[in-house]
Amino acid sequence: MNNFWLELHKPFTVLAPMDDVTDNVFRQVVLEAGRPDVFFTEFVSSDGLVFNSHGIPLRKLTFTSDQHPIVAQIWGTVPRNMKKAAKIVADLGFDGVDINMGCPVREVMKRGAGAGLIGNYDLSGEIIKSVKKGAGALPVSVKTRLGKNENIARDWCTFLLKQDLAALTIHARTAKQMSAFPADWEEIGEIVKIKDKIAPNTIIIGNGDVKSYIEVVKKAQKYGVDGVMIGRGIFVNPWVFSKDSGEHTKAEYIKLLLRHMELFEKTWGGTKNFAIIKKFFKMYINNFKGASILRQKLMEAKSFEEIKSFL
Ligand SMILES: Cc1cc2nc3c(=O)[nH]c(=O)nc-3n(C[C@H](O)[C@H](O)[C@H](O)COP(=O)(O)O)c2cc1C
């Protein structure tokens, strides 16, 4: 197996998969600001990939060569389709396949997928086996939460760790807690202890509420995780992976937004609506005098050209 997880310098950093956010373009922006050690794609439906509805799932699986190592995250409940999706991922040149067992979105859970798989031991075991078959030489990992409604992490992760996974990411909240409650890192520490006993070769990645590189190092020291995944922290500080905790100026934020737009146009051409960029304004145009007025103006823009001229 080509297990890149074992070659990473610890503690390593990972950009969290975030649907409709961490696409190919956003990852290029993060790469230029300061790269994490590992990238993940947004989650992609295995059923969608197999039937390739309108080409959208495959578009989610594009990446540039400098984004390696990059892991594709897939979701679903049909082992046959999960296997086929893993094979597609392997053929596209990814470095790993991750199975989403943590998404709390209602439409996903309703189908028994994402966090809906938590506690469904038989089906989850079958899915992991199928994905491994489809993935061939690629390492297979799982990203999960502490439970659906209740914290069952110790039982659940014991089960997952017995499946001989290359890596396990634990987002330290239950699905019910969404992102509203503080992440329970003590629980991650307990799972690391279980891992040391039953699956010492599995890599553990902790996730939840980390906002700086200093915190990455502290969490790894305190809880024994091999790596730390950062999601929303990137919105507060796009330079979070550069290990640079320094302040960044308004001009630097605006320059990065302009670069984001440039990469968007270059990567997607006319295939994605330019207005998607608007949801990123809050990330770049924030925390300075006049930011909210500028954001309001930008929200009214009808084209990239208009946004650029405002800026
Ligand atoms: C907008 C958004 C989209 C997300 N999409 C995914 C996803 O596709 N797959 C996944 O495993 N987690 C997804 N998550 C969860 C994040 O990967 C991460 O686990 C969560 O945000 C907690 O980390 P943080 O506190 O560092 O943000 C998403 C989170 C957000 C905010």
The ligand as an ORCA input file, in Angstrom:
! r2SCAN-3c Opt
* xyz 0 1
  C     -19.519     24.732      5.390
  C     -19.053     23.413      5.939
  C     -19.092     22.301      5.130
  C     -18.639     21.055      5.621
  N     -18.603     19.983      4.775
  C     -18.039     18.809      5.210
  C     -17.815     17.712      4.305
  O     -18.105     17.791      3.104
  N     -17.283     16.579      4.834
  C     -16.944     16.456      6.159
  O     -16.441     15.408      6.579
  N     -17.119     17.484      7.007
  C     -17.630     18.643      6.570
  N     -17.729     19.706      7.429
  C     -17.203     19.578      8.809
  C     -15.739     20.033      8.846
  O     -14.934     19.201      8.040
  C     -15.209     19.986     10.297
  O     -15.315     18.670     10.768
  C     -15.984     20.922     11.222
  O     -16.142     22.200     10.648
  C     -15.271     21.059     12.582
  O     -13.993     21.593     12.426
  P     -13.676     23.150     12.785
  O     -14.170     23.384     14.181
  O     -12.179     23.270     12.618
  O     -14.450     23.950     11.770
  C     -18.194     20.939      6.971
  C     -18.189     22.077      7.778
  C     -18.597     23.306      7.286
  C     -18.553     24.513      8.175
*
